[in-house]
Amino acid sequence: MLDKLDRPTRLRLLRILAAAAWVDGEVQDAEREFFAGLIEKLPMADDERALALGYLDSPPHPAEADPTKISPDHRRALMDMIWRIVAADGVVADEEKDAVKDLEEILLA
């Protein structure tokens, strides 16, 4: 899905995905690897790839990761990726689970 999107939309989705990785206050190595692996598969310019990887350096500002700005056509795929990144480390903490379920209610209702 991400490979068919324009650059601004792709980066918005990646910011939201990075925000999901930050939901418990830190990005685990496995989450970082999942994110980097996803980016490596995309046809992105080096500057876009570096920008996206930078999203894991600190939590994005909420306005930069507003999931309600995502097209309804992309919301299910986004939620699937969010569940995959929070589970990448093998542990989905209650805080992560609650946040993702809340997001799912907002986006998929």
SVG drawing of the C-alpha trace seen along z (x, -y; Angstrom):
<svg xmlns="http://www.w3.org/2000/svg" viewBox="-19 -20 39 32">
<polyline fill="none" stroke="black" stroke-width="0.4" points="0.0,0.0 2.6,-2.6 4.6,-2.1 1.6,-3.5 1.1,-6.6 2.4,-10.1 5.2,-11.3 3.2,-13.5 0.6,-10.8 3.3,-8.1 5.2,-10.3 2.0,-11.0 1.3,-7.3 4.8,-6.6 4.6,-9.4 1.5,-7.8 3.2,-4.4 6.2,-5.9 3.8,-7.5 2.4,-4.0 5.9,-2.7 6.3,-5.5 3.0,-4.9 4.6,-3.2 7.3,-5.9 10.1,-4.2 10.9,-2.5 12.1,1.1 14.8,2.5 12.3,4.9 9.9,2.0 12.8,0.0 13.8,3.0 10.2,3.5 9.9,-0.2 13.3,-0.2 12.5,3.0 9.2,1.5 11.0,-1.6 13.6,0.5 11.0,2.2 9.6,-1.1 10.7,-3.0 11.8,-6.1 14.6,-8.6 17.4,-8.7 16.2,-12.0 12.7,-10.7 14.0,-7.5 16.3,-9.5 13.3,-11.7 11.1,-8.7 13.8,-7.0 14.1,-10.2 10.5,-9.8 11.9,-7.2 14.3,-9.6 11.7,-11.3 7.9,-11.1 6.1,-13.0 4.0,-16.0 0.3,-14.9 -0.6,-17.3 2.0,-15.7 0.5,-12.2 -3.2,-12.9 -4.8,-9.7 -8.1,-11.3 -6.4,-13.0 -5.9,-9.6 -8.2,-8.7 -10.8,-6.0 -9.3,-3.9 -6.0,-3.5 -7.2,-3.2 -7.6,0.6 -4.0,1.1 -2.7,-1.5 -4.3,0.3 -2.8,3.6 0.6,2.0 0.1,0.4 -0.8,3.8 2.3,5.3 4.7,2.6 3.4,2.7 3.7,6.5 7.1,6.5 8.9,6.9 6.8,9.8 5.0,7.8 1.9,5.7 1.7,3.8 -1.7,2.9 -1.0,-0.8 -0.2,0.1 -3.2,2.3 -5.6,-0.3 -4.2,-3.1 -4.4,-1.0 -8.0,0.2 -9.0,-3.5 -7.4,-4.4 -9.2,-1.6 -12.5,-2.8 -11.9,-6.2 -10.7,-5.2 -12.8,-2.2 -16.1,-3.1"/>
</svg>
